[in-house]
Amino acid sequence: MGKIVAIASQKGGVGKTSTAINLGVSLAIFQKKTLVIDMDPQGSIAETFHLNEFEIEYGIFDIFVKKIPLSSALMDIGLENFEIVPSNVRDEEDEVELYTSAFHIKLLSNVLQPYIDLYDYILIDCPPNLGTLTMNALAAANSVIIPIQCEYYSLKSLGKFLRSVKNIGNKFNVKLSILGILITMYDKRLKKSREIANDMSKSFKDLLFQTKIPRNSKYRKHHL
């Protein structure tokens, strides 16, 4: 049976999508059949693979709102063992419909049931909030990875987010566990970054991944 991992954070711009894509591609390279589902209406996963709205016939909107089977929305981007389900929200009206459909918190869990044995890993990239789409992902997942930017504001909000995840798990998915907290945009040259990472290590101990994702200023400039 495949493992379902949600990648979630209450804050945008912390590297959720990058984490989902890079982890998914890495698993595929290691011969693990992997599916990445984009639950974020921004649609950054399709954008990463240079897919425009005319190339996406079906996506998460159609699965949630029009009730098409997930198999119809699968897209092969040319990498062996790797598929995606893109987000295909085209306007604000679509987004409202999608969030409204997601009030059925077990919807994604039910959608994924027939496919769990077909994949080694199903990764879910969540929106940067704890709305109904993220709640659907947490209700469906076995575990959650929480990317967090190396700054004091993120550290301050992390405890609250962890409590929220635990509450959602208790209510909708008692099997949900926290796989780990992933520090992103870490700059070891900065004293502040080192101090925050050290504080996180003390506060969250075994929950913190040892790997820290470094800040890449050249990448950031290129993508602004």
Summary of the structure (lengths in Angstrom):
residues: 224
radius of gyration: 17.1
end to end distance: 39.8
largest distance: 50.8
contacts: 711
relative contact order: 0.18
helix: 47%
strand: 20%
